[in-house]
């Protein structure tokens, strides 16, 4: 069985994160963020990538993998190792993730449904293109809490993007919204 994948890389706004784009989907839906090796046990791919010295975070999107490295390491020293590990994973036939993530959106208010719609249709595609994701945590009393993942979690410009971009967009559509914060 040939599991070879074609991979190209793209830079992200975060100089310590690189987006590895594959020629096939690796997840049916959603995303997974692994902040260290201990938390990657349900992903053979992420666990394999954490074996490369200096990898700090692995984010899996629909057809891409964003890898964040330690700031004192140059990409040139680990790039080929990362490509090799990605190819070895797909050659192995192991799954990308063992457990599937199910998002429960039952019992949402109309405002929460609108927030999800705007995040999914307008915000998430832009954030995904930068190698990250933005995840709804909660909405209460006009305060929206979001998780920034992948390249966005440690990007120097993420708070500015969140406030000037995401918060401003959502406030135009949802007057009840007072503030968006990253948790």
Secondary structure per residue as TSV (DSSP state, phi and psi in degrees):
chain	resnum	aa	ss	phi	psi
A	1	X	-	360.0	130.8
A	2	X	-	-97.7	111.6
A	3	X	-	-106.3	18.2
A	4	X	-	-60.0	140.4
A	5	X	-	-122.9	150.0
A	6	X	-	-95.3	133.0
A	7	X	E	-128.8	133.2
A	8	X	E	-127.5	155.6
A	9	X	E	-112.1	151.7
A	10	X	E	-133.1	141.0
A	11	X	E	-70.7	163.1
A	12	X	-	-126.2	168.4
A	13	X	S	-62.5	-18.1
A	14	X	S	-92.8	115.4
A	15	X	T	-63.9	-16.6
A	16	X	T	-99.2	12.4
A	17	X	E	-130.7	136.4
A	18	X	E	-127.7	138.1
A	19	X	E	-101.2	120.7
A	20	X	E	-100.9	109.2
A	21	X	E	-96.8	127.7
A	22	X	E	-101.2	159.0
A	23	X	S	-85.4	12.1
A	24	X	S	-148.3	159.1
A	25	X	-	-74.8	137.2
A	26	X	S	-109.2	-14.1
A	27	X	-	-130.8	142.9
A	28	X	S	-74.3	-38.2
A	29	X	S	-158.4	161.0
A	30	X	S	74.2	-164.7
A	31	X	-	-152.7	165.5
A	32	X	E	-134.8	136.2
A	33	X	E	-122.9	123.9
A	34	X	E	-117.7	115.4
A	35	X	S	-89.6	-10.0
A	36	X	S	-165.6	169.2
A	37	X	G	-61.1	-37.5
A	38	X	G	-61.8	-29.1
A	39	X	G	-91.4	3.1
A	40	X	G	-103.0	16.2
A	41	X	T	-63.5	-22.9
A	42	X	T	-91.5	10.6
A	43	X	-	-134.2	102.8
A	44	X	H	-57.6	-34.3
A	45	X	H	-66.5	-50.0
A	46	X	H	-61.7	-42.9
A	47	X	H	-58.4	-43.3
A	48	X	H	-61.7	-42.3
A	49	X	H	-68.1	-34.3
A	50	X	H	-67.0	-16.8
A	51	X	T	-71.1	-15.2
A	52	X	S	-81.3	121.4
A	53	X	T	-54.2	138.0
A	54	X	T	87.8	-1.9
A	55	X	E	-76.4	126.7
A	56	X	E	-105.0	-30.2
A	57	X	E	-153.6	144.8
A	58	X	E	-128.3	126.1
A	59	X	E	-120.1	127.1
A	60	X	E	-107.7	123.5
A	61	X	-	-111.6	-173.5
A	62	X	S	-55.2	-48.8
A	63	X	S	-134.1	25.9
A	64	X	E	-148.5	161.7
A	65	X	E	-128.1	122.6
A	66	X	E	-104.3	126.2
A	67	X	E	-115.9	128.2
A	68	X	E	-106.1	137.8
A	69	X	E	-116.8	168.0
A	70	X	-	-66.5	144.0
A	71	X	T	-68.6	-21.4
A	72	X	T	-88.6	7.2
A	73	X	S	-113.5	137.8
A	74	X	-	-86.3	144.6
A	75	X	H	-56.9	-36.1
A	76	X	H	-58.4	-28.4
A	77	X	H	-80.2	-19.5
A	78	X	H	-123.6	-9.8
A	79	X	H	-55.7	-52.6
A	80	X	H	-63.3	-36.7
A	81	X	H	-63.1	-40.8
A	82	X	H	-65.2	-46.0
A	83	X	H	-59.0	-42.5
A	84	X	H	-61.5	-44.2
A	85	X	H	-66.3	-39.1
A	86	X	H	-62.8	-47.5
A	87	X	H	-63.0	-41.9
A	88	X	H	-60.0	-39.7
A	89	X	H	-61.1	-49.3
A	90	X	H	-69.9	-28.7
A	91	X	H	-66.7	-30.8
A	92	X	H	-71.1	-24.5
A	93	X	T	80.7	1.2
A	94	X	-	-67.5	155.3
A	95	X	-	-71.4	158.3
A	96	X	S	-71.2	-45.6
A	97	X	-	-133.0	150.9
A	98	X	S	-90.7	-42.1
A	99	X	S	-101.8	145.6
A	100	X	-	-97.4	144.8
A	101	X	-	-92.1	129.9
A	102	X	-	-116.9	123.4
A	103	X	-	-94.4	128.6
A	104	X	-	-100.6	111.8
A	105	X	-	-115.9	22.1
A	106	X	T	-73.6	147.5
A	107	X	T	74.5	19.8
A	108	X	-	-78.1	149.4
A	109	X	-	-75.1	168.8
A	110	X	H	-62.9	-37.3
A	111	X	H	-64.0	-44.5
A	112	X	H	-62.1	-40.0
A	113	X	H	-62.4	-40.7
A	114	X	H	-66.7	-40.9
A	115	X	H	-59.9	-48.6
A	116	X	H	-58.8	-42.7
A	117	X	H	-62.0	-46.9
A	118	X	H	-65.9	-43.5
A	119	X	I	-60.1	-46.9
A	120	X	I	-69.3	-38.1
A	121	X	I	-90.6	-29.2
A	122	X	I	-118.2	-41.0
A	123	X	I	-86.0	-51.1
A	124	X	H	-57.1	-43.4
A	125	X	H	-58.8	-39.0
A	126	X	H	-68.8	-42.1
A	127	X	H	-68.3	-39.6
A	128	X	H	-60.2	-38.0
A	129	X	H	-64.7	-22.9
A	130	X	T	-92.8	6.5
A	131	X	T	88.8	20.6
A	132	X	E	-137.9	-165.7
A	133	X	E	-153.0	163.0
A	134	X	E	-130.3	123.9
A	135	X	E	-118.1	130.2
A	136	X	E	-66.1	130.1
A	137	X	E	-106.8	-58.8
A	138	X	E	-162.0	160.6
A	139	X	E	-136.8	122.1
A	140	X	E	-152.7	131.6
A	141	X	T	52.1	40.9
A	142	X	T	82.4	0.0
A	143	X	E	-106.6	121.9
A	144	X	E	-104.2	126.0
A	145	X	E	-108.2	129.1
A	146	X	E	-128.0	150.3
A	147	X	E	-103.0	129.2
A	148	X	E	-96.3	133.1
A	149	X	E	-129.0	166.5
A	150	X	E	67.2	-140.5
A	151	X	T	-59.0	-26.4
A	152	X	T	-76.0	-22.8
A	153	X	T	-66.1	-30.1
A	154	X	T	-123.7	18.1
A	155	X	-	-75.3	134.6
A	156	X	T	-59.2	-28.5
A	157	X	T	-98.3	8.7
A	158	X	H	-65.8	-39.4
A	159	X	H	-67.6	-39.8
A	160	X	H	-62.3	-44.6
A	161	X	I	-61.1	-42.4
A	162	X	I	-63.6	-47.2
A	163	X	I	-75.8	-52.8
A	164	X	I	-76.1	-30.4
A	165	X	I	-98.4	-67.5
A	166	X	I	-66.4	-50.1
A	167	X	I	-61.5	-44.5
A	168	X	H	-61.9	-43.4
A	169	X	H	-62.5	-47.3
A	170	X	H	-66.3	-37.9
A	171	X	H	-63.8	-33.7
A	172	X	H	-64.1	-36.8
A	173	X	H	-90.3	-26.1
A	174	X	-	-130.1	91.3
A	175	X	T	-61.0	-24.0
A	176	X	T	-71.3	-17.4
A	177	X	-	-71.9	127.8
A	178	X	-	-100.2	-41.2
A	179	X	E	-157.9	149.2
A	180	X	E	-115.9	128.3
A	181	X	E	-127.7	150.2
A	182	X	E	-94.9	132.4
A	183	X	-	-118.9	360.0
